[in-house]
Amino acid sequence: MVKILIVDDSATARILIKKSIEICGLEDAEFFEAASGKEALDVLQRQEIDIVFSDLNMPEMDGVTLLKKIKASPALNHLPVVIITSLKNQASEKALLQEHARAVLGKPLKFTEVYQTLHDVLQFA
């Protein structure tokens, strides 16, 4: 079973991300949620996760800081992190990919992009 962590300070956004992933064929995945990067790190300490979907702009700890902390951790640096942002542009996408984000998706989410990302990262058909 695929374990997915969704990180967003908006409960509504977390629901929409989860629904998007389920529609893409992972309705049997196990989902975990966090409202900030700090909460996400707490979840990652307690739980094996296969992929993280994180908002970029959040209070307490933003998505960039979370990404950097995951990639700096020997225990977590293998973890694919997908950044979701309403501020997506070429420059921000390039910067996030240089920080080793696996993908950068714009808001509102497009099912084709979510599906392609899940397919690429998790190798499911």
NORTAFEN-V683641 format. One record per run of one state. SS is the DSSP state (h for helix, s for strand, l for the rest). FROM is the first residue (numbers start at 1). TO is the last residue. If there is no record, write none. Layout:
SS;FROM;TO  SS;FROM;TO
This chain:
l;1;2  s;3;7  l;8;10  h;11;26  l;27;29  s;30;34  l;35;36  h;37;46  l;47;50  s;51;55  l;56;62  h;63;72  l;73;79  s;80;85  l;86;89  h;90;98  l;99;102  s;103;106  l;107;110  h;111;122  l;123;125
